[in-house]
Amino acid sequence: MNNLTQLKHDFNDPSADYSILPFWFLNGNLNKEEIARQLSDFKSKGVFGVVAHPRIGIPEDIEYLGLKFMDLMRFIMQEATKLGMKVIIYDEGMYPSGSAHGKVVENNPEYAARGLRMLSYKVNGFTQITEKLEEYEEIVLAVAAKVTGEMKIDPHSVISLEVENNTVSFQPKEKGNWSIVLLISTFSNGTIRGLHFGEDDGEPGAPPAGDLLNPDAMQKFIRVTHDVYYEHFKEYFGNTIPALFTDEPNVVGRCVDTEKIKPWTIGFMEYYKNHGNDPTDLLSLWFDIGSDTNVKRRKFKKTVNKRLQETYYRPISEWCESHGIQLTGHPETSDDIGFLKYFQLPGQDLVWRWVGPEDNKGVTGRDSTLGKCSSDAARHRGLPRNANECFGCCGPNGHQWQFTVDDMKWFVDWLFVRGVNQLYPHAFYYSIEGGRLNERAPDNGPHNSWWKYYKLIADYEKKMSWLLSDCTNVTDIAILCEEDHIPWKIAEPLYTNQIEFNYLEEDLFLHHCIIEEGKVKIQKQNYRVIIIENLEQLVSIELVHKLNLFLENGGTVFVYNPEKKNLPLKDNIVHIYNYHSVIGAIDRVESRDVYITPHNPGLRVTHIVKEGIDFYVLVNEDDHDIEGELALKCKGTLEKWDAWYSDIETIEINVADPEYTKFNLSLKHRESLIICVNQNESPPFANRSKKSQQVIDINVNKWTITNPFRDKEPIEKLVPLSEFDDMKYFSGESIYQTIVTLDSINNYKKAEVDLGEVCELAEVIVNGKSAGAKLWSPYLFDITQNLDTYTLNIEVIVTNSKANEYAKEPIKSGLIGPVTLKLYK
């Protein structure tokens, strides 16, 4: 069996290893019978694993990590093993990680999350201040300085003061607006969200956050969480349990005013100084101290990050590796790419509709980098998989239950085309009773309207995850990024011009890349062009030296330099004076891999090589159809692989010149497409003959409707059900029926039913045979195989949003039309 034949086989039936692994909110009065039923139900819908996530709403008699809790978790492991499913352990109760639901601080109050607070006292002549401190508090810095009302300090005026018995004294020797500034190490009073009602943000029972920067505290976190799981379930580690999920660790904890409290820990001053910082640099966290204020703030953040790697990420990563499982999950923010080096399965978090189909949010803003943050971190470390926790609170305009499959399809394709290949949907709810209903809604699994059709969704996501795993994406371009900052402005025009790139971390470039043949080489990636957006990176002598070596070796460096500053790089760098001029600069250096005529900014493309075969993944991120001629720099037969319908068909091309193969592309709303290149065969050319089409308006036919409020009741006109008072808040199925009589069926090669507008899921049955289901527009159904008689009994089953019932939001629902029958000769 050759590579392509094997790939086609695997595409049609990918391994369960590529299944989605949804967050399963264990949030109710857990019992074994219901646990077993839900797991079996998940598997029947094509879901072969879960992230077992303890969630708010667990009764208080089920203590986190207690005997009853662990007995239920053991049952989950047993049932999953029996069903051939995977279970990822979640390391907290509830989140963010690092507290063990307060057990880290229990009996060790000194292990609570800490921070720095600032106090400022105006000075009028000789001043002595004695600060009353709480237990475990300490003055770590005392200075006198000239301070203005705009929170500015004259850096030349700063005078360090001695602290004795929490007392400082100061006598100004010259006039000015002098102040004494104290920085005090204290508890941040940060919390996490707990598991039981009364333990949420701002509530008195919220568990205290642990001190993530304290190595002793984090060793206790590992002892009371990770070691306990291993003690109970060691036989499942590495088989049923493939990984442990750590979730957005937050140094100061939740519900903390981070303008007032900055990250800190006991003894951190020496660590801070040993990493090239002066104690007075800490003033920059609250004050403007001159031109290098931002530089000092960045250095503080990087120092905290380095400490967090040493105390939190590295020990947990090493624990996972030594226990035969992977560390997965994600850091706190969307561009924290540096932390991902400690993840065997790196991930990120797409929540709160930080990106979305509206307002160009897919390619703008800090969070638009999160997809490639995880995928590029994996690529450059030779890891086959990377993940995303997706969909939590992603409803439009804060209306969470209005989240649709249309939205879901946009989000998953947004992730896939950026290289993400493991999805953790957030979330499937064990229970939606009472307050659980809107706890980070919506349930995007069993309690939602699309559950009946969920296997369609799960199978599509599994095929795409398979395709995008164990592959190499093809690009010559890398954008240099920092450990905690990923540029997005220079990336936007690349996305909208179908030019692929990867984010390359500065640390990897410096220490893990080799330069030869005019290329930067790391793992399977080779880059001829390096793009730098942030000139502040060039303050690093080491980085400048490596870039100059690359330039001397024949490489190309683009630098975004709108102010035309003199730079410490070789003369043959390319200056970019506005973001969009990067496209012309790239076109002068190399020919494109992909382009579409006419230009369409909504098309996204990734070119990958899997098992030696070239694939192009195309995604429509716009709200309108994409039509045009697509040119691919390749030779051979092109095949269209459709992951939703599991279809494979040959593409008829327009032109095959020495460099490009061109064909007509039609990519409908929310569609994606896989193009496979078979270099061993010659492509067929397009037939220019046009099909004749007849359109029959069946919107005006007599329709009946059946649902809990109507029983085959005739409808004068198709209108939204929400216009009727008794169905305003109805969620469920409505069955629409009509009959169409044709004059002839012999001359038609193809027949389609177009339902027009539907809210929001539709299944069409013609003469008792299903024509399939559509979960987003266009609601176009091929009924050619149903065309076996002159009389067509058409039945349309429409399922509307759960928002009407759950959130009491009377959104448009039902079959609205216009409905037409399209016949092709």
C-alpha positions in Angstrom: 0.0 0.0 0.0 1.6 3.3 -1.1 1.6 6.4 1.1 -1.3 8.1 -0.7 -3.5 5.0 -0.5 -2.8 4.6 3.2 -3.5 8.3 3.8 -6.9 8.0 2.1 -7.7 5.0 4.3 -6.7 6.8 7.4 -8.5 10.0 6.3 -11.8 8.0 6.1 -11.3 6.2 9.4 -8.7 8.1 11.6 -7.7 6.6 14.9 -9.6 7.4 18.0 -6.3 9.1 19.2 -7.4 12.1 17.2 -10.7 12.5 18.9 -11.7 15.6 20.6 -11.4 15.5 24.4 -14.1 17.8 25.8 -13.9 19.3 29.2 -16.5 17.2 31.1 -17.9 19.4 33.9 -18.3 17.1 36.9 -20.6 19.6 38.5 -23.5 17.8 40.0 -24.5 15.1 42.5 -22.3 12.5 40.8 -23.5 9.0 40.7 -21.9 6.0 38.9 -25.0 5.0 36.9 -25.2 8.5 35.3 -21.4 8.7 34.8 -21.5 5.4 32.9 -24.5 6.5 30.8 -22.9 9.8 29.8 -19.5 8.2 28.9 -21.3 5.7 26.7 -23.4 8.5 25.1 -20.2 10.5 24.4 -18.7 7.5 22.6 -21.8 7.0 20.5 -21.3 10.5 19.2 -17.7 9.9 18.2 -16.1 11.3 21.3 -13.4 9.0 22.6 -12.2 10.8 25.7 -12.7 13.6 28.2 -10.9 16.0 30.4 -12.4 15.1 33.7 -12.9 18.5 35.2 -14.1 19.0 38.8 -16.4 22.0 38.5 -18.4 24.3 40.8 -21.7 22.6 41.8 -20.2 19.4 43.3 -22.0 18.7 46.6 -19.9 19.5 49.8 -19.9 15.8 50.9 -17.7 15.1 47.8 -14.5 16.6 49.1 -11.9 17.4 46.5 -9.3 14.5 46.4 -11.2 12.9 49.3 -12.2 9.2 49.4 -15.6 9.7 47.8 -14.2 11.9 45.1 -11.4 9.4 44.3 -13.8 6.5 44.3 -15.9 8.3 41.6 -12.7 9.1 39.7 -11.7 5.5 39.8 -15.1 4.5 38.4 -14.6 7.0 35.5 -11.2 5.4 34.8 -12.8 1.9 34.9 -15.6 2.8 32.5 -13.4 4.7 30.2 -11.0 1.7 30.0 -13.9 -0.6 29.3 -15.1 1.7 26.4 -11.6 2.3 25.0 -11.7 6.0 26.0 -9.1 8.4 27.4 -9.3 10.5 30.5 -7.1 13.5 31.0 -6.6 14.4 34.7 -7.3 18.0 35.6 -5.0 19.2 38.4 -7.2 21.6 40.3 -10.5 22.1 41.9 -11.6 24.4 40.0 -9.1 26.9 38.6 -6.6 28.4 38.2 -4.1 25.7 39.0 -1.6 25.8 41.9 -3.9 25.8 45.0 -5.3 22.2 45.2 -8.6 23.7 46.3 -6.8 25.5 49.2 -4.8 22.4 50.4 -1.5 24.1 49.5 -2.2 26.8 52.1 -3.9 24.5 54.6 -1.6 24.2 57.6 0.9 26.4 55.8 -0.4 29.9 55.7 3.0 31.2 54.5 2.3 29.3 51.2 -0.5 31.7 50.1 0.0 33.8 47.0 2.1 36.9 47.6 2.7 40.3 46.0 4.3 43.7 46.4 2.2 46.7 47.5 3.4 50.3 47.4 2.9 53.0 49.9 3.9 56.6 49.3 4.1 59.4 51.9 4.7 63.1 51.1 7.7 64.6 53.0 7.6 68.0 54.7 11.0 68.4 56.3 12.4 65.6 58.5 10.0 62.6 58.3 10.1 59.3 60.2 7.6 56.6 59.4 7.0 53.4 61.3 4.9 51.0 59.3 2.7 48.5 61.1 3.1 45.3 59.3 1.0 42.1 59.4 2.6 38.7 60.0 4.7 37.6 57.0 4.9 41.1 55.7 8.2 42.8 55.1 9.5 46.1 53.7 11.7 45.1 50.8 12.5 48.6 49.5 12.4 52.1 51.0 13.4 55.1 49.0 13.0 58.9 49.0 12.4 60.5 45.6 10.9 63.5 43.9 7.4 62.5 42.9 5.0 64.5 40.7 1.3 64.2 40.7 1.4 62.3 37.4 3.0 59.3 39.2 6.4 60.3 37.8 9.7 60.0 39.7 12.9 61.9 38.8 15.2 58.9 38.5 18.2 61.0 39.5 16.6 61.9 42.8 16.1 58.4 44.1 17.8 57.8 47.5 17.8 54.4 49.2 16.8 54.4 52.8 17.7 52.1 55.7 14.9 50.1 57.3 15.2 49.3 61.0 12.3 47.8 63.0 10.0 48.7 60.1 11.0 52.4 60.5 12.5 54.7 57.9 13.7 58.3 58.3 14.5 61.0 55.8 15.6 64.6 55.8 15.5 66.3 52.3 18.6 68.3 51.6 17.0 70.3 48.8 13.6 71.6 47.9 11.2 69.6 45.8 8.1 67.4 46.0 9.8 64.7 48.0 8.1 61.4 49.0 9.0 58.3 50.9 8.1 55.2 48.9 7.8 51.8 50.6 7.5 48.5 48.7 6.1 45.9 51.0 6.0 42.1 50.5 2.6 40.9 51.5 -0.1 38.4 50.8 -2.0 39.2 47.6 -5.2 37.8 49.1 -5.8 36.1 45.7 -8.2 33.2 45.4 -9.2 30.6 42.9 -12.7 29.5 41.9 -13.7 26.6 44.1 -15.9 23.5 43.6 -18.8 24.1 45.9 -21.4 26.8 45.9 -20.2 29.7 48.0 -16.6 29.3 46.8 -16.7 31.4 43.6 -15.0 34.7 42.9 -15.7 37.2 45.7 -17.5 34.7 47.9 -16.3 34.0 51.4 -15.5 30.3 50.8 -13.2 30.9 47.7 -10.1 28.9 48.3 -6.8 30.8 48.7 -4.4 30.8 45.8 -1.0 29.2 46.4 2.3 31.0 46.0 3.4 29.8 42.6 6.9 31.4 42.9 7.6 29.6 46.1 9.3 26.2 45.4 8.3 24.7 48.7 4.6 25.7 48.1 4.7 24.2 44.7 6.3 21.0 45.9 3.4 20.7 48.3 1.0 21.3 45.4 2.6 18.3 43.6 2.5 16.1 46.7 -1.2 16.8 47.5 -2.4 16.6 43.9 -0.2 14.8 41.4 1.2 12.2 43.8 -2.3 11.5 45.2 -3.6 10.8 41.7 -0.7 8.5 40.9 -1.1 6.7 44.2 -4.7 5.9 43.3 -4.6 5.4 39.6 -1.0 4.3 38.7 -2.2 1.4 36.6 -4.0 3.8 34.3 -1.1 6.2 33.8 0.2 6.1 30.2 -2.8 4.2 28.8 -6.3 5.4 29.9 -4.6 8.5 31.3 -2.4 10.1 28.6 -1.9 13.5 30.2 -2.4 15.9 33.0 -4.0 19.3 32.4 -2.7 22.4 34.2 -4.8 25.5 33.7 -3.7 29.2 33.4 -1.6 29.5 36.6 -2.0 33.0 38.0 0.9 34.2 40.2 -1.2 36.5 42.4 -4.5 34.7 42.1 -7.9 35.9 41.1 -9.8 38.9 42.4 -6.6 41.0 42.9 -6.1 44.6 41.7 -3.0 44.1 39.7 -2.5 47.9 39.4 -1.8 47.8 43.1 -0.4 44.4 43.7 2.6 43.0 41.7 3.9 39.4 41.7 6.4 38.6 44.5 7.5 35.9 46.9 9.6 35.5 50.0 13.3 36.0 49.3 12.6 37.2 45.7 14.8 40.3 46.0 18.0 38.4 45.8 16.7 36.4 42.8 15.6 39.7 41.1 19.1 41.3 41.6 20.9 38.1 40.5 19.1 38.4 37.1 20.5 41.8 36.3 18.0 44.1 38.0 18.6 46.9 40.5 16.1 47.1 43.4 15.1 50.6 42.5 14.0 49.3 39.1 10.9 48.1 41.0 9.7 51.6 41.2 8.9 51.4 37.5 6.0 49.0 38.3 4.0 52.0 39.8 5.8 55.1 38.5 7.1 56.6 35.3 10.9 56.7 36.0 12.1 57.9 32.7 12.7 56.7 29.1 13.6 53.1 30.2 10.4 52.6 32.3 8.9 50.1 29.9 12.2 48.3 29.6 12.4 47.8 33.3 8.8 46.7 33.5 9.5 44.1 30.8 12.6 42.9 32.7 10.6 42.5 35.9 8.0 40.4 34.0 10.7 38.3 32.4 12.3 37.7 35.8 9.0 36.6 37.3 8.4 34.3 34.3 11.8 32.7 34.7 11.1 32.1 38.4 7.7 30.7 37.5 9.3 28.3 35.1 11.6 27.1 37.8 9.1 26.7 40.6 6.0 25.7 38.7 6.2 24.6 35.0 9.5 22.7 35.1 8.8 20.6 38.2 5.3 19.6 37.0 6.6 18.8 33.5 9.4 16.6 34.9 6.8 14.9 37.2 4.6 14.1 34.2 7.5 12.8 32.2 8.7 10.6 35.0 5.2 9.2 35.5 4.7 8.3 31.8 2.2 10.9 30.8 2.2 14.3 29.1 1.8 17.8 30.6 -0.9 19.6 28.7 -3.1 22.7 29.3 -2.1 26.3 28.8 -0.5 29.3 30.5 -2.4 32.4 31.6 -2.3 34.6 28.5 -2.6 34.1 24.8 1.0 34.9 23.8 2.8 33.2 26.7 4.7 31.1 24.2 7.9 30.7 26.3 6.2 28.6 29.0 5.1 26.0 26.4 8.6 24.5 26.3 7.6 22.6 29.4 4.5 21.0 27.8 4.8 17.7 26.1 1.4 18.6 24.5 1.4 22.4 24.5 -1.9 24.3 24.4 -3.7 27.6 24.5 -7.2 28.8 25.5 -9.8 30.3 23.1 -12.5 31.8 25.4 -14.7 34.8 25.8 -14.9 35.3 22.0 -11.5 37.0 22.1 -11.4 36.1 18.4 -14.4 35.7 16.2 -15.9 36.0 12.8 -17.0 39.6 13.3 -15.0 42.8 13.2 -11.9 41.3 11.7 -11.2 39.7 15.1 -9.6 36.6 13.6 -6.5 38.5 12.5 -6.3 41.5 14.8 -5.4 41.9 18.5 -3.2 40.2 20.9 -5.4 37.1 21.1 -5.3 36.5 17.4 -1.9 34.9 18.0 -3.1 32.1 20.3 -3.6 29.5 17.6 -0.1 29.7 16.2 1.3 30.2 19.7 0.7 26.5 20.5 1.2 25.1 17.0 4.5 26.9 16.4 5.8 26.1 19.9 5.2 22.4 19.0 6.7 22.6 15.5 9.9 24.1 16.7 10.3 21.4 19.4 9.5 18.5 17.2 6.2 17.7 19.0 3.4 16.1 16.8 0.4 17.6 18.7 -0.7 20.8 20.2 -4.0 21.7 21.7 -6.7 24.3 22.4 -9.3 24.6 25.1 -12.1 26.2 23.0 -15.6 27.6 23.0 -16.0 28.7 26.6 -18.2 31.8 26.8 -17.9 32.3 23.0 -21.5 33.3 22.4 -22.1 36.5 20.4 -22.3 39.8 22.4 -22.3 38.0 25.7 -25.4 35.9 24.8 -23.7 32.6 25.5 -26.5 30.2 24.7 -26.8 31.8 21.3 -23.5 30.1 20.3 -24.3 28.1 17.1 -22.7 25.3 15.1 -22.0 28.1 12.6 -19.9 29.8 15.2 -18.3 26.5 16.3 -17.4 25.6 12.7 -15.7 29.0 12.3 -13.7 28.6 15.5 -12.5 25.0 14.8 -11.4 26.0 11.3 -9.7 29.1 12.6 -7.7 26.8 14.9 -7.1 24.0 12.3 -5.7 26.3 9.6 -3.3 27.7 12.1 -2.0 24.2 12.9 -3.9 23.3 16.1 -4.6 19.5 16.0 -6.1 18.6 19.4 -9.3 20.2 20.6 -10.6 20.4 24.2 -14.1 21.7 23.8 -15.3 23.7 26.8 -17.6 22.1 27.9 -19.9 19.1 28.2 -21.9 19.5 31.4 -22.7 16.6 33.7 -25.6 18.7 35.0 -27.4 22.0 34.0 -29.6 22.1 37.1 -30.1 25.5 38.8 -27.1 27.8 38.8 -25.0 25.3 36.8 -26.9 26.3 33.6 -25.0 29.5 33.0 -21.7 28.5 34.6 -19.4 29.6 31.8 -22.1 28.7 29.3 -22.9 27.2 26.9 -22.8 23.5 27.2 -21.7 22.7 23.7 -22.4 19.0 24.1 -25.2 16.8 25.4 -27.5 19.6 26.7 -27.5 21.6 23.4 -29.7 21.4 20.4 -27.1 19.9 18.1 -26.4 16.8 20.2 -28.5 14.6 18.0 -26.1 15.4 15.1 -22.9 15.7 17.1 -21.2 12.7 15.5 -21.0 14.8 12.3 -19.1 17.5 14.3 -16.9 15.0 16.1 -15.9 13.0 13.0 -15.0 16.2 11.1 -12.8 17.4 14.0 -11.2 14.0 14.2 -10.3 13.9 10.5 -8.8 17.4 10.6 -6.8 16.7 13.7 -5.4 13.6 12.0 -4.5 15.4 8.9 -2.7 18.2 10.8 -0.8 15.9 13.1 2.7 14.5 12.3 3.2 16.9 9.4 5.4 19.9 8.4 4.0 23.2 7.3 5.7 24.7 4.3 6.9 28.3 4.7 10.1 30.2 4.3 9.0 33.0 6.6 9.4 33.3 10.4 8.3 36.2 12.6 10.6 36.6 15.5 8.7 36.7 18.8 9.5 37.0 22.5 8.7 34.6 25.3 5.7 36.6 26.3 4.9 38.8 23.3 3.9 37.7 19.9 3.5 40.3 17.2 0.2 40.4 15.4 0.1 43.6 13.3 2.8 42.5 10.9 1.0 39.1 10.6 -2.4 40.5 9.5 -1.4 41.2 5.9 0.3 37.8 5.6 -2.9 36.1 6.6 -5.1 38.2 4.3 -2.7 37.5 1.3 -2.5 33.7 1.9 1.2 33.9 2.8 2.1 31.3 5.4 4.6 32.0 8.3 5.5 30.7 11.7 6.3 32.5 14.9 9.9 31.7 16.0 10.8 32.4 19.7 13.9 34.5 20.2 15.4 32.0 22.6 15.0 29.1 20.1 16.6 31.3 17.4 19.6 32.0 19.6 20.2 28.6 21.0 18.5 25.9 19.0 18.7 27.1 15.3 21.6 26.5 12.9 22.3 28.8 10.0 23.5 27.4 6.7 22.7 27.8 3.0 21.0 31.1 3.7 18.5 29.5 6.0 17.6 29.3 9.6 17.0 25.6 10.4 15.2 24.2 13.3 13.6 20.7 13.5 11.9 20.3 10.0 11.5 24.0 9.4 13.7 26.1 7.1 13.4 29.9 7.0 14.9 32.2 4.4 13.2 35.3 5.8 13.1 36.6 9.4 10.6 39.4 10.2 11.1 41.7 13.3 8.3 43.9 14.3 9.6 45.1 17.7 12.8 47.1 17.5 13.3 46.7 21.3 14.4 43.2 20.7 17.6 44.6 19.0 19.0 45.8 22.3 20.2 42.2 22.7 23.8 42.0 21.5 23.5 38.3 21.2 20.4 38.6 19.0 22.1 41.2 16.8 25.1 39.0 16.4 23.0 36.0 15.3 20.9 38.1 12.9 24.1 39.4 11.3 25.4 35.9 10.9 22.2 35.0 9.1 22.5 38.1 6.8 26.1 37.2 6.0 25.1 33.7 5.1 22.6 35.0 2.5 19.5 35.2 4.6 17.0 38.1 4.5 15.8 40.1 7.5 12.7 42.4 7.3 12.5 45.0 10.1 9.5 47.1 10.8 11.1 50.6 11.1 8.6 53.3 10.4 10.8 56.0 12.1 13.8 55.0 10.0 16.1 54.5 13.0 19.7 53.5 12.6 19.9 49.8 13.4 22.9 47.6 14.5 22.3 45.2 11.6 24.1 44.7 8.3 23.2 47.1 5.5 21.2 44.6 3.4 18.3 44.4 5.8 14.9 45.3 4.3 13.1 48.2 6.1 9.3 48.0 6.3 7.7 51.5 6.9 4.1 50.3 7.2 2.6 46.9 7.9 1.1 46.3 4.5 4.3 47.0 2.6 5.6 43.7 3.9 3.7 42.0 1.1 5.6 43.9 -1.7 8.8 43.2 0.1 8.1 39.4 0.2 7.1 39.4 -3.5 10.4 41.0 -4.4 12.3 38.2 -2.5 10.3 35.1 -3.6 7.3 33.9 -5.5 4.2 33.0 -3.6 3.1 29.5 -2.8 -0.6 30.4 -3.1 -2.6 33.2 -4.5 -6.2 33.8 -5.6 -7.6 36.0 -8.3 -9.4 38.2 -7.6 -7.7 38.9 -4.2 -9.8 37.7 -1.3 -8.7 38.6 2.3 -11.0 36.1 3.9 -9.3 33.0 2.5 -6.8 31.3 4.9 -4.4 28.6 3.6 -1.9 26.3 5.2 0.4 24.1 3.1 1.5 20.9 4.8 3.5 17.8 3.9 2.3 14.6 5.5 4.0 11.3 4.7 5.7 12.9 1.7 2.4 14.1 0.2 1.5 17.8 -0.2 -1.8 19.1 1.2 -3.3 22.5 1.2 -6.0 23.3 3.8 -8.3 26.1 2.7 -10.7 27.9 5.1 -13.3 30.5 4.5 -13.1 33.0 7.4 -15.4 35.5 5.8 -19.2 35.7 6.1 -19.6 35.6 2.3 -18.7 32.9 -0.3 -15.3 32.9 -1.8 -15.1 32.6 -5.6 -12.0 32.9 -7.8 -9.2 31.2 -9.5 -6.7 29.6 -7.1 -3.1 29.2 -8.1 -0.9 26.6 -6.2 2.8 26.3 -6.8 2.7 22.6 -7.5 2.5 20.0 -10.2 0.2 16.9 -10.5 -3.4 15.9 -10.1 -5.3 17.8 -7.5 -7.9 16.0 -5.3 -10.5 17.6 -3.2 -10.8 15.9 0.2 -13.9 16.9 2.1 -13.5 16.2 5.8 -17.2 16.9 6.6 -18.7 14.5 4.0 -15.7 12.1 3.7 -15.7 12.7 -0.1 -12.6 12.6 -2.3 -12.9 13.8 -5.9 -10.5 14.9 -8.7 -10.4 18.7 -9.4 -10.5 19.8 -13.1 -7.9 22.5 -13.6 -7.7 25.5 -15.8 -4.0 25.9 -16.3 -0.8 23.9 -15.5 2.1 26.2 -16.3 5.7 25.4 -15.3 5.2 27.0 -11.9 1.5 27.1 -10.9 -1.6 24.8 -11.2 -4.8 26.8 -11.4 -8.4 25.9 -10.9 -11.7 27.6 -10.1 -12.4 27.7 -6.4 -15.8 28.0 -4.8 -15.7 28.0 -1.0 -19.1 28.6 0.6 -19.9 30.3 3.9 -18.1 28.3 6.8 -16.6 25.8 4.4 -13.2 24.3 4.5 -11.4 22.2 1.9 -8.4 20.0 1.7 -6.4 19.9 -1.6 -4.2 16.8 -2.0 -1.4 16.9 -4.6 -0.7 13.6 -6.4 2.6 14.4 -8.2 2.6 11.0 -10.0 -0.5 11.8 -12.2 -1.4 14.4 -14.8 -4.4 16.6 -14.0 -7.6 16.6 -16.1 -8.7 20.0 -17.5 -12.0 21.7 -16.8 -15.0 21.2 -19.1 -16.3 24.6 -20.0 -19.8 23.6 -20.9 -22.5 25.1 -18.7 -25.3 23.3 -16.9 -28.8 24.5 -17.4 -30.8 25.1 -14.3 -34.5 25.2 -13.5 -35.6 26.7 -10.2 -39.0 25.9 -8.7 -40.3 28.1 -5.9 -41.8 25.7 -3.2 -41.8 28.5 -0.6 -45.4 29.2 -1.8 -46.5 25.5 -1.4 -48.8 24.4 1.3 -46.7 23.6 4.3 -47.7 22.0 7.6 -45.8 22.2 10.9 -45.7 19.8 13.8 -44.1 20.5 17.2 -45.3 20.5 20.8 -47.5 23.5 20.0 -48.8 22.5 16.6 -50.0 19.2 15.1 -49.7 19.2 11.3 -51.1 22.7 11.3 -51.2 24.4 7.9 -49.0 27.4 7.5 -50.0 30.3 5.3 -46.4 31.7 5.2 -43.0 30.5 6.5 -42.2 32.9 9.3 -40.0 32.7 12.4 -41.6 30.7 15.2 -40.5 33.3 17.7 -43.1 35.7 16.2 -45.8 33.5 17.9 -46.4 34.3 21.6 -46.8 30.6 22.5 -43.5 29.7 20.8 -41.4 32.7 21.7 -39.3 30.7 24.2 -39.6 27.3 22.5 -36.5 25.2 21.9 -36.8 21.9 20.1 -37.7 20.2 16.9 -40.3 21.4 14.4 -41.3 19.3 11.4 -42.2 21.0 8.2 -43.9 19.1 5.4 -45.0 19.7 1.9 -45.5 17.9 -1.4 -44.0 18.8 -4.8 -45.1 17.3 -8.1 -42.7 17.3 -11.1 -43.6 17.1 -14.7 -40.6 14.9 -15.4 -37.6 13.3 -13.6 -35.8 11.7 -16.5 -33.8 14.6 -17.8 -32.3 15.9 -14.6 -28.7 15.0 -13.6 -28.8 16.7 -10.3 -31.5 18.0 -7.9 -31.0 20.3 -4.9 -33.3 21.7 -2.2 -32.3 25.1 -0.9 -34.0 26.0 2.3 -32.9 29.6 2.4 -32.8 30.9 6.0 -33.0 28.3 8.8 -32.6 28.8 12.5 -30.6 26.8 13.0 -30.2 23.0 12.3 -32.0 21.3 9.4 -32.4 17.7 8.3 -34.2 17.0 5.0 -36.1 13.8 4.2 -37.5 13.2 0.7 -39.8 10.2 0.2 -38.7 8.7 3.4 -35.0 8.9 2.6 -32.7 11.3 4.5 -30.7 13.8 2.3 -28.6 14.6 5.3 -28.4 17.4 7.9 -27.0 20.9 7.6 -25.8 22.8 10.7 -25.0 26.1 9.2 -25.8 28.1 6.0 -26.1 27.6 3.1 -28.8 25.0 3.7 -28.4 23.3 0.4 -29.3 19.6 0.1 -28.4 17.3 -2.8 -31.6 15.1 -3.3 -30.5 13.6 -6.6 -30.7 10.1 -5.2 -34.2 10.8 -3.9 -35.5 11.7 -7.3 -37.2 8.4 -8.1 -40.8 9.5 -8.5 -42.7 12.5 -9.8 -44.1 13.2 -6.4 -41.7 14.4 -3.7 -42.8 14.2 -0.1 -40.5 16.8 1.5 -40.0 16.8 5.3 -37.7 19.3 7.0 -36.8 18.8 10.6 -35.6 22.1 12.1 -34.0 22.3 15.6 -33.6 25.8 17.0 -31.3 27.3 19.6 -31.4 26.4 23.3 -31.1 30.1 24.0 -34.9 30.5 23.7 -35.6 27.9 26.5 -32.5 28.2 28.7 -31.8 32.0 28.5 -35.4 33.1 27.7 -34.0 34.9 24.7 -36.7 35.0 21.9 -34.3 34.7 19.0 -35.4 33.9 15.5 -36.1 30.2 15.0 -37.6 27.7 12.5 -37.7 27.4 8.7 -38.0 30.8 7.2 -37.0 30.3 3.6 -37.5 31.1 0.8 -37.4 27.4 -0.1 -36.6 26.4 -3.7 -36.0 23.2 -5.7 -33.1 23.5 -8.2 -33.0 21.0 -11.1 -29.9 20.7 -13.4 -29.9 19.1 -16.8 
